[in-house]
């Protein structure tokens, strides 16, 4: 059925011709394609696995451990693929007898996905999302927008049900990640901080917002950012940008703004890469050139390029860094690239020090400009 899952392992979906027809373009996804990839287990893992092996040792024990992990992830991927297939089968059963026009088709598919996922969410295999993400990647690679749209509807339904089981501030972060407009996010934060409730959305549907603390929202987003940004390679820059926006907007909405004592968390020593990059920006006149430099770094280029040649803990890949402002590095290790969250945190720390010492002037104005431009750039990255 799926070109990404071995056909000998998964059940065959019944004929879907009546449902996926030319008159129903959203569902016409051409699932029955010839088998295009090998069934060797290692061909699956590089695109779907987030597993990392630290250290430079090549011992037999580490190789065996890596093989065991690859095998377990392969099995999880297959089980997850079977469940995705089963979900699609049930959705087809629900939809094939419906008389739908093109306008109501997408709504019907979303409702079917919500109903099917709602019954299965507690029994889902750990590899379900991994298999689903892998299928979406392949659909994107094949430029099959209709197949990708259908899989994304299922993914949204899963995330929606899982979000409801999370603490209120985590639920809010999930909602904010799906809210493209800055003004809408700010309104959502205001209503959440006021205790939540039931509100009518722009399309007329009712939305239940939980009550949550702004500080909890900002701290949770910051914790997620730290997890993502301390890795040698950022797995999802759109999600990273969204989390940075959420953290900054929640902090900005708290009473004390940038000087609010509740924002005084995170690192106490400013990171080398971010300080070096900020020093370079401050030395230049604000304008198009500086904005382009920030854009490139936020997109993972130049000083923001991932350390793809080796893991953070791999001593064979570590190189000595020039440290801050050309001085020798304290650790002697190559620092992580400039990360969006850590960069804005650095700007905020420096600005906080300037304002606390009443030393405002050209430097403070320049840093404020850098802060605002960076947020605008991240907005474009997050929802482009």
N, C-alpha and C positions, 0 to 999 in steps of 0.2 A: 504493500500500500504506500508506504512512505519510502522515498529514495534514501533516507538517512537511517532506516532501521531494517535489519535483515528480514526478508519476507518469510523465511523459514521459521522465524522465532515468534512473529506476531500473528494474531488472527487476521483473516482477510475480511475487510469491510464489505458488507453486501453492496450490491449495485446501487450507485448513487445517481444514475442518469436522470430519474424523475425529478430529483431535487436540484442537482447542479446542472441546470439547463441554460441555454442561451438567453431565455427570458428572465432568468434570475442571475444576473451578472455577479452579484456579491458572493454567491455561493459556488459559482462555476470555477473550481480551483484546480482541476486536472490532477487529482491525487494519484491516479493509476498511471504512473510513469515507469519506464524500464528501470531496472536496478542500475544505479549509476556509480555506486561506490563499493569498495571491498568490505568484507565482513570481518577483517582482521581487527582485533580489539584495539590495537594501538592507533588505528586510523581514526577512531572516535575521540580519543582522550584529549589531544591537543586543543581542539576547538571548544570542548565542553567542560574541561576541568579547570579548577582554580587551585589545584594542589601544587605546593611548592616544596622542594627539597633544599634545606639550607646546608651550608658547609661545603667544603671543597673535596672532602674525602671521597674516594672511589672504591671503598671497601665492598666486599661481597655482601655483607649484611645490609648495607644501604641499598644496593641494587636489588636484593631480594625484597626488601621492604617496599621499594618503589614499584616492583612488579606486582606485589600483593595489592597495593593501593590502586594500581591501574586496573587490575582484575575486578576489584570490588566496585570501582566507579563504572566499569563497563557493564557489570551486572545491574547496577542501579540505573544506568541509562536505559538498558533494555526493559526493565520493569516499569520505569517511568514512561517509556515509549508505548508499552502495552496499555497503560492507563490512559494516555492521550488518545490512542486509537479507540479505546472503549468509550471515552467521553464523546468523541466524534460520532461513533455509532449511535449512541443514545440521542444525541442532538438531531441526527438524521431521522431517527424514528419519530421524534416529536414534531419535526418540521415538514416531513414529506407529505403529510395529508392536509397541510394548511394551504388555503387559497390566498396567496400574498401577492401584492403588487410590488413594484420596485421600491416605492417610497416606504412601505412598512416592513420590508424584508430585513433591514439591518436591525430594527428594533426587535423583531421576532427572534433573530439569531442571538441578540444580547440577552433576551429574556430566557431563551432556551439554555444558554450557557450558564446563567445564574442559577436556574433550577437544577440542572445536572450537577454542577459543581457543588451547590449547597448540600446535596445528598452525599457527596463523596469526599468533601474536604477533610474530614477527620480520618479517612482511611487512605489518604494519598501516600504513595511511596516517596522516599526522599529524593529519588531521581526524576520525579515528575517535572519540576520546574527546569531541571537541567536538560531533559529531553525536549521540553517545549521551547526553551531558548535556542537549542540547537536547530530545531526545525524552523524557527523564525529566521535564524541566521542563513540557513540554506535557501529559504524562500526569498530572502533579500538578495542573496548572491545570484539566484536564478532570475531576479527581477520579476518575480511573480507576486504582484501587489495584492491580488485577491486571496491567494493562499496565505500570505503574510497577515492580511487583515483578519481573516478568520481565526488564525492562531493567536493573534493579539487580543481578540475578543475573549478567548478562553483564558488567556493570561490575566487580563483585567478582572475577570470574574473570580479567579483564584485569589488574586491580591486583595480584592474587595472583601472576600469572606475571611481571609487570614487577618486582615486589618481589624475587623470587628472583634477579634479575640485578643487584641493587643491592648496595653494600657492607653488611657486617653491621649497623652501627649504623643505617643507613637502613632495613633490613629490620625492625629492632626498633621503630623509630618507626611503621612501617606497622602492625605488630602492636598496639602500644600504642593507636594511633588507633581500633582496632576492639575495644578492651577497656573496657567501660563501668564496671566496678567498680574502685574505688580499690585495694582489697586485692589484687585479681587483677593489677593493673598493678605493684604493689610486689613481688609474688611473681615476676612475669615479669622485672622488673629484677634481682632478686636472682639468679635462675637464669642470666640472660644474663651478669651480672657474674662469675658463678662458672665461666663457660666454655661455657654452653649445653648442648645435648644433646637427647635425645628424651624427651618427657614425655607422659603421658596427660591429656587434657583432661577437663572435667566431663562431657561427653557420651560419653566412652569412646574417642574417636578419638585417635590419636597425633599429636603436634605437635612439629616439629623447631625448636628455638630455637638460633640462632647465638650464638656468644660475641662480646661487644662490650664496649667500654670505656664506663663511665658518663659520663665527661667528653666523649667523642665524641658520645654520644647527646644530652647537654644542649646542646653547642655546635651540633650540627646542627639541633636544634629551634629554638635561638635564631637561627640564620641564616635559617631559614624564616620565623620570626616577623618578623624585621627586613624581609624582602622584602615581607611582607603588610602590615605596619603602617606602612610609609613611603609607601604609596599613599594617595591622597586618599579612596578608597572601599575598604572591606574587602570582598573578594569572597565570603567564606564565614566567618561568625562561629562556626559550630560547629567547623570545622576549626581556626580560630584559638584557640578556647578549649581544644581538645584539645592543641594544641601547647604552649600555656602550661602546662597541667597536666603534660605530659611533661617539659618543661624544669625546672619547679620540683621535681617528684618525683625526677628523676634527680640534681639538685643536692643535694637534701635527703638523699639516700642516700649521698652522698660523705662521707668521714670528717669533714671540718671543718665540714660544714653551711653555714650562711649566711656564716661567716667563712673558708671554704676558699679559699685563694688561687687555685685553679683557676676559681672563680666570678668572679674580678675581671676581667671582660671587658665588652665593650659600650661604652656611652657613658661619657665622663668628666665631662661637664657635664650636670647634671640638666635634663630637658626642662621647658619653661615650663608647658605644659598640665597635666602630671602633678603638678608641684610645687604649682600653684595649687589643684588639686582636693584633693590630700593636705592642704594647709594648711586648707582648708575643713572637711575631715573631722576633723582633729585638734582643731579649735576647738570641735567639738560633742561631747556626751556619747555614748559608744557605746550603741547601741540600735537600735530598729526603724527610726527615721528615717534614720540613717546607713546602715543596711543597704539600705534602699530606694534611697537615692541611689547607692550602689555598684552595685546591680542595674541601675538605669536606664542608667548610664554603660557598664557592661560589655555591655549589649544594644545600644549604639549610640544612646542618647538623650542629651539635655541636653549636657553637656560632651563626651560621646563620639560625638556625631552626626557623620556623615561630611561632608567638604567637597564636597558634590555640585554646587555652583555653578561650580566651576572647577578646573582641574588645579593641581597644586602649583607648576608652573613658569609658570603663566599670570599675567603681571604685571597684567593688567586685573582679575583677580579677587582679588588680594592686598589685604588691608587691614591697617592698622597695629594691632598688638596692645598691650594694656596691659602686657604683660610679667609678670614674677614679682611677686606681691604688689602689683600696681597700678603698679609702676615702668615706665618706658618700655622697650620691647622692644629687645634688642641688635641684632637683624637688621632690625627695622621691618616684618617680614612676619608674616602671620597664621600662628600655629603650627598643627601638625596637632592633631586632636582627641585626647582622652585614649584611649590604646590599652591593652588589658588587659595585654599583655606588658611594655610600657614602664612601666605603672603599678606592677606588682609589682616590676619591676626597681628603680624609684625607691624603693619602700618598703624593699626589701632593702638598697639602698645607704645609706639614712638609718639603718636599724637597725644595719647593720654599723658605721657611724661612731659610733653611740651605744655599742655594746658594746665597740668598740675603745678608746674613751675612758673606759670604766667609768663611764658617766653614766646607768645604768639607773634607771628610775623610772616615774612615771605615763605619760610620753610613750612609752617603750619598750613598756609593756604595751598602750597604745592602738594603737600601730603593729602589734604582734603580733596583736591582735584584728582589725584591718583586713585584715592579710595572710591570716589564717585564713578570715574571712568571704568575702573575694574568691575564694579557692580553692573554697569551698563553692558560691558563686554560679556560677563558671565550670564546675564539675562539672555543675550543673543545665543550663546552657546547652549544654554539649558533648554531653550524651547524653539530652536530653529528647525 
